[in-house]
Amino acid sequence: MKYISIDKKDFWHSVPAESGTYTIIALLDSKKPIALNRVGGIDKDGILYFGKTGNIRARLRMLWRTIQNDYKANAHPFGKRYKEFAILRKLFPISSLVVIFNIDKNPESAESKLIKDYVKTFGEVPPFNSAIPKK
């Protein structure tokens, strides 16, 4: 699995402009995922957020813009919450954030499965996701 660091401008150029899902993960010392305490156990994969999109490159570009202090963009839920709460930036510095992605023709269904599987394992959604999908 190849992690793509999101702290560098233009990181999204290495991502395809196709539909799919992406996962935002926090790493410790840029090497291994941070273990996160969850209701149902410890998430050793450091998963902070699952997302879906019709264009992975464009969505990750919006994520990057949203987490930047000098941009007014707030169109990405992870980025909006990340920028809004200083404690989140302290716990998960931008240098610790990476993304992985999967190309999928049906990103809605794929994201729903990722979140539901996470909930089955840990009893709650990832920290930056807001709800369990209904589908």
Secondary structure, DSSP 8 states (H G I E B T S, - for coil): ---EESSSTTGGGGS-SS-EEEEEEEEETTTEE--EEETTEEETT-EEEEEEES-HHHHHHHHHHHH-TT-----SHHHHHHHH-HHHHHHS-GGGEEEEEEE-S-HHHHHHHHHHHHHHHHSS--TT-------
